[in-house]
Amino acid sequence: MDKKILVTGASGFIGFHLCKSLMKDNVIVHGIDNNNDYYDVNLKLNRLNKLEKDENFTFHKVDITDKELITEIFNTINPDIVVNLAAQAGVRYSIENPYAYIDSNIVGFLNLIELSRNNKIDGFIYASSSSVYGGNEKIPFSVEDRVEAPMSLYAATKIANEMIAKSYSHLYNLHTTGLRFFTVYGPWGRPDMAMYIFARNIQSGNPIKVFNNGHMKRDFTYIDDIVNGIKSAINNNYQCEVFNLGNNNSEELMDVIKLIEYELGLEAEIDFLPMQPGDVHQTYADIDKSIKMLNYSPSTGINSGVKNFIDWFKDYHSIKKEANNV
């Protein structure tokens, strides 16, 4: 992969793992992130510290909404490929702070795709989300399904990203690939995601909040599988496509909690609550198109994936490894 790649959201969970993997392939990677405080900045800085040890990595601290600075960086780097993983994440936070989503996910996205068009880059790969499917009751979710009933502003911004990308591919012949991620987890994961929240609270002896009275199912997708899917999208660089990147399996949330309990050697105190606004009952990815066109093949099951995450969680937080007693 003899390319110079610009990765936005490089200090983030997926961005960090993607940058690491690309550099193992001797790719020159330029990372962008504003390192905002939506979640623990130290986690982002610790990821970044690991990336900066590689001579193939250059970091630029900038917000993608800053058109002037982003333009300077594009002109300086002259990237071949742009992978846009920078976004204001989180379904629930979009209800509390809608402007953050419009700024980052719409204005920032437009800045990047417009610069990509003007700089005649080879391909623009961008993060979409399983949330675009909203309350779709057809299971599993297929990229052929209509996505016009978002359950949150976050989902609406991701649908808008896909529409903008399609228009740029049509108008300017810009190669764009959207990747709908399904509940990504693993080492160095985001502390605002359920698996991390559960682990932290169980370990601390605090109750965990479980919504819809525990009747939730998610297509949990391990980070290494996601990274392989992104790299395949970079290599294939299709004209204008959207793909699901999931594990093609929908796990009962209560079963995942039991796995976390087992790996921590502790029992959870559970506070069952009703469904939250913006949430959905189930996600489940149909990955047939990804298998055919990206040679995508998720290989990490939930048991080993949770074990890997909890092993990292214990190590990162210097928690004494306890004997399994649940």
Secondary structure, DSSP 8 states (H G I E B T S, - for coil): ---EEEEESTTSHHHHHHHHHHHHTT-EEEEEE---SSS-HHHHHHHHHHHTTSTTEEEEE--TT-HHHHHHHHHHH--SEEEE------TTHHHH-HHHHIIIIIIIHHHHHHHHHHTT-SEEEEEEEGGGGTT--SSSB-TTS-----SSHHHHHHHHHHHHHHHHHHHH---EEEEEE-SEESTT--TTSHHHHHHHHHHHT--EEEGGGG--EE--EEHHHHHHHHHHHHHH--SEEEEEES-S--EEHHHHHHHHHHHHT----EEE----TT--SB--B--HHHHHHH-------HHHHHHHHHHHHHHHTT--------
